[in-house]
Amino acid sequence: MLPDSAQLLTTLGSWTPRATDLLSNEGNILHAVALSAILWPRFIEFEEHVIRADRFDLENFRQWQESTGHKRQAIESVLNHVHIYDLLPSNDEAPLEAYEYLAQVLLRTWKAALGEQHPTRQFQFHYATEPDDYGPTVYVWQTPSGVPA
């Protein structure tokens, strides 16, 4: 179960525990759309791989093919992972719990997005956080049987 967002907003110093109030007074559409693109990215298929469209670059893909021995799961895991710390400017005062909350939300939305965009494929999701990874991190790749026959 996810932590209470109202409590996190208060911990982070919000004047209100209600996300809708905070956004309607201080948010902007640019950041809302950018966040939506992170939470619900477009995943493309390329040579039996499923990769975030915003991360696909043919030359980079080929380099990962070579360096991983063409292992699909390794390529997808690298190209489809996101470190929550890399999404936002550094904030040393924000508790790890807030970043972990964002990662858990991202994990859930990516599961739904992949289910909608690639319903015949199966995926493995992995979540890691400190000290095992560079902050809260979400990974996704197809299972070995993920590619439809």
Salt bridges, closest charged atoms under 4 A:
ASP21 OD2 - ARG18 NE 3.26
GLU45 OE2 - HIS118 ND1 2.93
GLU45 OE1 - ARG121 NH2 2.84
GLU47 OE2 - ARG62 NH2 2.82
GLU48 OE1 - ARG121 NH2 3.58
ASP54 OD2 - ARG52 NH2 3.02
GLU66 OE2 - HIS70 NE2 3.44
ASP133 OD1 - HIS83 ND1 3.78
